[in-house]
């Protein structure tokens, strides 16, 4: 009985990291274009998540920094990177260098470390948080107008019923 309970507990503990790995992989794939490579995206996500140094490289240059916020959850990592990406797009930068990405991200992270909420940070940048985080949706296809329904033909008037005798 004890062995069975121990085995069940151990297997449950081993299964826990799988969803976390899936979240990390999802964020790495999402931000690889912003970071310039999958390695940079991995360094960003794991560094922000664990509160360790983030090392970014582009070409022959590399830069490193540590987040002033310390450890962050995956949701917060996503928000920070989304806001940094929005800041860069606002400045007309679509393929940032390591230094540009670090500058935009550190601006967001410093505000967060100073106690600002994500919505306040987005507002200070001229955005609404929902606009930044919500994935872009393709425009809905335009539906053709429905044809008008033909008018309903009028019913002929009912003839009056003859009176029944005896009533």
Backbone as CSV, one residue per row, in Angstrom:
resi,resn,N_x,N_y,N_z,CA_x,CA_y,CA_z,C_x,C_y,C_z
1,UNK,0.833,-1.189,0.000,0.000,0.000,0.000,0.876,1.250,0.000
2,UNK,1.916,1.266,0.859,2.805,2.410,0.946,3.570,2.603,-0.366
3,UNK,4.008,1.489,-0.960,4.747,1.569,-2.218,3.874,2.141,-3.334
4,UNK,2.613,1.746,-3.352,1.699,2.250,-4.365,1.496,3.753,-4.208
5,UNK,1.299,4.207,-2.984,1.112,5.641,-2.736,2.379,6.414,-3.099
6,UNK,3.530,5.864,-2.775,4.799,6.504,-3.107,4.986,6.587,-4.617
7,UNK,4.659,5.518,-5.304,4.773,5.480,-6.762,3.838,6.501,-7.411
8,UNK,2.601,6.588,-6.933,1.643,7.558,-7.466,2.101,8.995,-7.227
9,UNK,2.613,9.259,-6.051,3.105,10.597,-5.724,4.291,10.974,-6.598
10,UNK,5.209,10.054,-6.769,6.390,10.321,-7.590,6.005,10.562,-9.038
11,UNK,5.075,9.772,-9.555,4.669,9.962,-10.949,3.928,11.283,-11.125
12,UNK,3.154,11.699,-10.140,2.462,12.987,-10.219,3.458,14.144,-10.211
13,UNK,4.497,14.038,-9.397,5.511,15.086,-9.343,6.310,15.164,-10.636
14,UNK,6.553,14.039,-11.267,7.274,14.050,-12.531,6.437,14.652,-13.653
15,UNK,5.135,14.532,-13.563,4.257,15.047,-14.613,4.068,16.557,-14.519
16,UNK,4.338,17.167,-13.379,4.118,18.605,-13.214,4.921,19.489,-14.168
17,UNK,6.182,19.258,-14.390,6.939,20.177,-15.236,6.524,20.207,-16.702
18,UNK,5.810,19.217,-17.200,5.446,19.188,-18.612,4.648,20.415,-19.050
19,UNK,3.606,20.825,-18.334,2.902,22.031,-18.759,3.800,23.267,-18.695
20,UNK,4.702,23.313,-17.728,5.596,24.450,-17.629,6.553,24.487,-18.816
21,UNK,7.052,23.321,-19.219,7.923,23.273,-20.385,7.173,23.698,-21.635
22,UNK,5.918,23.308,-21.720,5.111,23.690,-22.878,4.922,25.202,-22.916
23,UNK,4.708,25.824,-21.755,4.575,27.283,-21.700,5.871,27.945,-22.138
24,UNK,6.983,27.447,-21.647,8.277,28.025,-22.014,8.512,27.895,-23.511
25,UNK,8.254,26.723,-24.055,8.454,26.506,-25.495,7.548,27.416,-26.315
26,UNK,6.329,27.586,-25.864,5.387,28.463,-26.567,5.902,29.901,-26.595
27,UNK,6.390,30.385,-25.460,6.921,31.744,-25.406,8.192,31.888,-26.237
28,UNK,9.036,30.877,-26.221,10.267,30.918,-27.013,9.924,31.015,-28.498
29,UNK,8.979,30.205,-28.945,8.573,30.251,-30.351,7.930,31.592,-30.702
30,UNK,7.133,32.117,-29.793,6.433,33.382,-30.044,7.409,34.554,-30.186
31,UNK,8.452,34.574,-29.349,9.348,35.729,-29.323,10.667,35.513,-30.045
32,UNK,10.844,34.383,-30.722,12.070,34.159,-31.500,12.246,35.216,-32.595
33,UNK,11.188,35.599,-33.328,11.384,36.654,-34.335,11.809,37.989,-33.709
34,UNK,11.258,38.332,-32.566,11.622,39.577,-31.883,13.064,39.517,-31.404
35,UNK,13.452,38.394,-30.832,14.788,38.257,-30.249,15.875,38.047,-31.303
36,UNK,15.496,37.702,-32.507,16.481,37.508,-33.560,16.926,36.074,-33.733
37,UNK,16.687,35.246,-32.741,17.019,33.822,-32.852,16.314,33.062,-31.737
38,UNK,16.252,31.762,-31.926,15.629,30.930,-30.903,16.484,30.902,-29.634
39,UNK,17.803,30.952,-29.788,18.694,30.966,-28.625,18.485,32.235,-27.798
40,UNK,18.366,33.381,-28.464,18.105,34.631,-27.747,16.758,34.580,-27.037
41,UNK,15.742,34.039,-27.722,14.415,33.939,-27.115,14.454,33.022,-25.891
42,UNK,15.190,31.932,-25.999,15.310,31.009,-24.866,16.003,31.699,-23.692
43,UNK,17.055,32.460,-23.989,17.760,33.184,-22.940,16.852,34.218,-22.286
44,UNK,16.038,34.907,-23.100,15.090,35.893,-22.557,14.075,35.234,-21.627
45,UNK,13.424,34.204,-22.129,12.351,33.558,-21.359,12.895,32.932,-20.077
46,UNK,13.982,32.177,-20.170,14.502,31.519,-18.969,15.136,32.525,-18.013
47,UNK,15.812,33.538,-18.549,16.426,34.549,-17.681,15.397,35.344,-16.907
48,UNK,14.322,35.760,-17.594,13.257,36.511,-16.906,12.505,35.614,-15.935
49,UNK,12.254,34.378,-16.332,11.511,33.434,-15.483,12.281,33.120,-14.198
50,UNK,13.603,32.868,-14.341,14.408,32.443,-13.192,15.102,33.591,-12.467
51,UNK,15.055,34.803,-13.035,15.745,35.936,-12.418,17.248,35.863,-12.611
52,UNK,17.684,35.194,-13.672,19.114,35.057,-13.953,19.504,35.978,-15.113
53,UNK,20.782,35.983,-15.434,21.264,36.874,-16.493,20.726,36.448,-17.855
54,UNK,20.322,37.457,-18.630,19.871,37.247,-19.996,21.031,37.637,-20.905
55,UNK,21.405,36.738,-21.801,22.492,37.022,-22.740,21.918,37.022,-24.154
56,UNK,22.043,38.177,-24.825,21.555,38.316,-26.193,22.737,38.556,-27.119
57,UNK,22.671,37.955,-28.286,23.743,38.188,-29.254,23.130,38.430,-30.620
58,UNK,23.768,39.351,-31.369,23.378,39.584,-32.754,24.654,39.846,-33.536
59,UNK,24.934,38.936,-34.455,26.176,39.057,-35.214,27.376,38.837,-34.314
60,UNK,28.252,39.831,-34.279,29.470,39.711,-33.457,29.310,40.358,-32.088
61,UNK,28.217,41.098,-31.880,28.027,41.776,-30.597,27.112,40.954,-29.699
62,UNK,27.348,41.077,-28.430,26.468,40.428,-27.456,26.308,41.358,-26.259
63,UNK,25.188,41.211,-25.614,24.894,42.031,-24.450,24.239,41.165,-23.391
64,UNK,24.388,41.529,-22.165,23.802,40.774,-21.067,23.220,41.709,-20.027
65,UNK,22.168,41.283,-19.382,21.545,42.063,-18.316,20.751,41.135,-17.421
66,UNK,20.437,41.630,-16.243,19.596,40.897,-15.305,18.384,41.756,-15.004
67,UNK,17.229,41.146,-14.975,15.985,41.869,-14.751,15.946,42.452,-13.337
68,UNK,15.540,43.717,-13.197,15.423,44.298,-11.863,14.217,43.770,-11.087
69,UNK,13.360,42.998,-11.749,12.165,42.477,-11.075,12.419,41.173,-10.340
70,UNK,13.532,40.507,-10.627,13.765,39.186,-10.043,12.990,38.141,-10.821
71,UNK,12.629,37.050,-10.172,11.901,35.971,-10.830,10.514,36.432,-11.249
72,UNK,10.057,35.909,-12.389,8.735,36.245,-12.910,8.039,34.970,-13.377
73,UNK,6.736,34.977,-13.308,5.965,33.869,-13.860,5.888,33.997,-15.375
74,UNK,5.457,32.930,-16.034,5.385,32.953,-17.488,4.410,34.016,-18.000
75,UNK,3.336,34.248,-17.295,2.394,35.292,-17.699,3.046,36.662,-17.666
76,UNK,3.812,36.939,-16.628,4.514,38.215,-16.528,5.613,38.338,-17.576
77,UNK,6.291,37.238,-17.875,7.312,37.248,-18.922,6.659,37.610,-20.253
78,UNK,5.507,37.008,-20.532,4.778,37.292,-21.764,4.385,38.771,-21.837
79,UNK,3.879,39.310,-20.731,3.473,40.719,-20.709,4.667,41.645,-20.929
80,UNK,5.769,41.363,-20.265,6.954,42.210,-20.402,7.466,42.200,-21.844
81,UNK,7.541,41.033,-22.438,8.032,40.942,-23.808,7.047,41.555,-24.804
82,UNK,5.753,41.400,-24.552,4.747,42.021,-25.425,4.852,43.533,-25.385
83,UNK,5.020,44.090,-24.184,5.137,45.543,-24.063,6.434,46.053,-24.689
84,UNK,7.529,45.317,-24.529,8.786,45.722,-25.154,8.661,45.676,-26.675
85,UNK,8.001,44.658,-27.187,7.799,44.546,-28.628,6.935,45.698,-29.147
86,UNK,5.889,46.049,-28.399,5.022,47.156,-28.797,5.796,48.476,-28.788
87,UNK,6.665,48.655,-27.802,7.479,49.874,-27.727,8.387,49.977,-28.950
88,UNK,8.996,48.870,-29.311,9.890,48.871,-30.474,9.113,49.160,-31.766
89,UNK,7.941,48.547,-31.914,7.122,48.806,-33.104,6.693,50.263,-33.159
90,UNK,6.402,50.826,-31.981,6.014,52.233,-31.893,7.144,53.128,-32.408
91,UNK,8.372,52.707,-32.202,9.535,53.464,-32.653,9.917,53.111,-34.086
92,UNK,9.152,52.221,-34.718,9.430,51.837,-36.100,10.484,50.762,-36.242
93,UNK,10.776,50.061,-35.160,11.812,49.020,-35.182,11.126,47.656,-35.223
94,UNK,11.322,46.931,-36.325,10.713,45.605,-36.439,11.725,44.479,-36.240
95,UNK,12.991,44.725,-36.538,14.055,43.744,-36.308,15.100,44.383,-35.398
96,UNK,14.848,44.382,-34.086,15.749,45.106,-33.184,17.096,44.406,-33.005
97,UNK,18.091,45.214,-32.713,19.388,44.669,-32.320,19.275,44.241,-30.859
98,UNK,20.290,43.564,-30.372,20.288,43.141,-28.966,20.193,44.341,-28.040
99,UNK,20.894,45.429,-28.375,20.894,46.617,-27.528,19.520,47.296,-27.533
100,UNK,18.875,47.360,-28.717,17.548,47.970,-28.801,16.530,47.162,-28.004
101,UNK,16.596,45.845,-28.125,15.687,44.978,-27.373,15.930,45.124,-25.879
102,UNK,17.183,45.149,-25.478,17.510,45.303,-24.063,16.984,46.644,-23.546
103,UNK,17.176,47.709,-24.302,16.715,49.026,-23.863,15.213,49.083,-23.677
104,UNK,14.470,48.552,-24.653,13.002,48.560,-24.554,12.528,47.690,-23.392
105,UNK,13.131,46.529,-23.249,12.726,45.603,-22.186,13.079,46.146,-20.807
106,UNK,14.256,46.718,-20.682,14.658,47.249,-19.376,13.770,48.422,-18.958
107,UNK,13.307,49.227,-19.923,12.373,50.300,-19.590,11.093,49.759,-18.977
108,UNK,10.593,48.680,-19.560,9.372,48.042,-19.047,9.638,47.407,-17.684
109,UNK,10.727,46.657,-17.580,11.026,45.931,-16.339,11.321,46.879,-15.176
110,UNK,11.959,48.007,-15.459,12.263,48.956,-14.388,10.978,49.566,-13.833
111,UNK,10.045,49.887,-14.712,8.757,50.405,-14.235,8.049,49.363,-13.377
112,UNK,8.129,48.102,-13.811,7.500,47.030,-13.044,8.169,46.883,-11.688
113,UNK,9.492,46.962,-11.658,10.236,46.853,-10.397,9.930,48.026,-9.473
114,UNK,9.602,49.191,-10.058,9.258,50.362,-9.255,7.833,50.307,-8.712
115,UNK,7.096,49.263,-9.046,5.773,49.067,-8.462,4.607,49.368,-9.383
116,UNK,4.859,49.708,-10.631,3.760,49.976,-11.562,3.121,48.670,-12.014
117,UNK,1.820,48.720,-12.213,1.114,47.558,-12.745,1.272,47.496,-14.259
118,UNK,0.937,46.366,-14.849,1.095,46.205,-16.291,0.237,47.195,-17.060
119,UNK,-0.973,47.427,-16.583,-1.850,48.391,-17.245,-1.284,49.802,-17.183
120,UNK,-0.711,50.165,-16.048,-0.095,51.488,-15.911,1.102,51.628,-16.844
121,UNK,1.889,50.594,-16.957,3.059,50.627,-17.850,2.595,50.797,-19.298
122,UNK,1.585,50.027,-19.686,1.064,50.133,-21.057,0.523,51.537,-21.309
123,UNK,-0.225,52.085,-20.350,-0.782,53.429,-20.518,0.313,54.481,-20.625
124,UNK,1.392,54.314,-19.870,2.484,55.285,-19.933,3.163,55.261,-21.303
125,UNK,3.034,54.144,-22.012,3.616,54.019,-23.344,2.625,54.413,-24.438
126,UNK,1.391,54.727,-24.032,0.378,55.117,-25.011,-0.443,53.961,-25.551
127,UNK,-0.466,52.845,-24.834,-1.219,51.669,-25.260,-2.252,51.303,-24.215
128,UNK,-3.179,50.456,-24.639,-4.048,49.760,-23.697,-3.503,48.341,-23.631
129,UNK,-3.452,47.790,-22.447,-2.842,46.481,-22.254,-3.499,45.414,-23.123
130,UNK,-4.814,45.447,-23.239,-5.517,44.451,-24.059,-5.106,44.485,-25.520
131,UNK,-4.817,45.695,-26.031,-4.391,45.821,-27.424,-3.031,45.166,-27.643
132,UNK,-2.188,45.259,-26.637,-0.824,44.744,-26.760,-0.801,43.228,-26.613
133,UNK,-1.555,42.706,-25.690,-1.482,41.283,-25.369,-2.365,40.438,-26.278
134,UNK,-3.498,40.991,-26.704,-4.433,40.240,-27.533,-3.776,39.899,-28.869
135,UNK,-3.854,38.656,-29.269,-3.263,38.310,-30.565,-4.018,39.008,-31.680
136,UNK,-3.300,39.354,-32.732,-3.937,40.011,-33.856,-4.857,39.025,-34.536
137,UNK,-6.070,39.481,-34.778,-7.046,38.626,-35.434,-7.162,39.045,-36.890
138,UNK,-7.264,38.082,-37.750,-7.464,38.460,-39.150,-8.840,39.109,-39.302
139,UNK,-8.948,39.993,-40.267,-10.233,40.642,-40.472,-11.253,39.614,-40.910
140,UNK,-12.477,39.827,-40.447,-13.540,38.920,-40.833,-13.853,39.143,-42.306
141,UNK,-14.094,38.071,-43.027,-14.451,38.251,-44.429,-15.793,38.973,-44.534
142,UNK,-15.905,39.783,-45.552,-17.144,40.537,-45.748,-18.188,39.590,-46.313
143,UNK,-19.313,39.552,-45.670,-20.395,38.695,-46.127,-21.180,39.410,-47.215
144,UNK,-21.552,38.705,-48.215,-22.404,39.359,-49.213,-23.765,39.640,-48.592
145,UNK,-24.386,40.705,-49.068,-25.705,41.039,-48.539,-26.703,39.947,-48.896
146,UNK,-27.581,39.705,-47.967,-28.611,38.711,-48.231,-29.617,39.299,-49.225
147,UNK,-30.087,38.483,-50.125,-31.111,39.007,-51.039,-32.388,39.311,-50.255
148,UNK,-33.097,40.312,-50.731,-34.343,40.658,-50.033,-35.359,39.562,-50.243
149,UNK,-36.139,39.355,-49.241,-37.194,38.360,-49.341,-38.343,38.949,-50.147
150,UNK,-38.925,38.143,-50.985,-40.076,38.675,-51.736,-41.215,38.956,-50.773
151,UNK,-41.999,39.957,-51.149,-43.153,40.283,-50.302,-44.102,39.095,-50.263
152,UNK,-44.708,38.978,-49.146,-45.643,37.890,-48.950,-46.945,38.235,-49.679
153,UNK,-47.452,37.311,-50.459,-48.707,37.642,-51.152,-49.831,37.813,-50.138
154,UNK,-50.676,38.757,-50.460,-51.791,38.997,-49.533,-52.793,37.865,-49.652
155,UNK,-53.366,37.547,-48.543,-54.394,36.505,-48.534,-55.714,37.125,-48.986
156,UNK,-56.450,36.351,-49.702,-57.788,36.875,-50.059,-58.652,36.912,-48.809
157,UNK,-59.559,37.852,-48.802,-60.479,37.946,-47.657,-61.328,36.698,-47.579
158,UNK,-61.592,36.310,-46.375,-62.445,35.142,-46.161,-63.899,35.543,-46.404
159,UNK,-64.572,34.661,-47.023,-66.014,34.993,-47.167,-66.683,34.870,-45.810
160,UNK,-67.698,35.687,-45.633,-68.401,35.624,-44.338,-69.147,34.321,-44.235
161,UNK,-69.221,33.825,-43.022,-69.942,32.576,-42.792,-71.447,32.875,-42.753
162,UNK,-72.144,32.024,-43.362,-73.613,32.218,-43.270,-74.087,31.886,-41.849
163,UNK,-75.111,32.592,-41.425,-75.620,32.311,-40.083,-76.332,30.988,-40.076
164,UNK,-76.227,30.330,-38.997,-76.905,29.047,-38.840,-78.300,29.320,-38.314
165,UNK,-79.199,28.642,-38.889,-80.549,28.828,-38.329,-80.683,28.130,-36.984
166,UNK,-81.407,28.694,-36.163,-81.707,28.082,-34.879,-80.745,28.507,-33.777
167,UNK,-79.925,29.344,-34.049,-79.049,29.769,-32.969,-79.240,31.186,-32.665
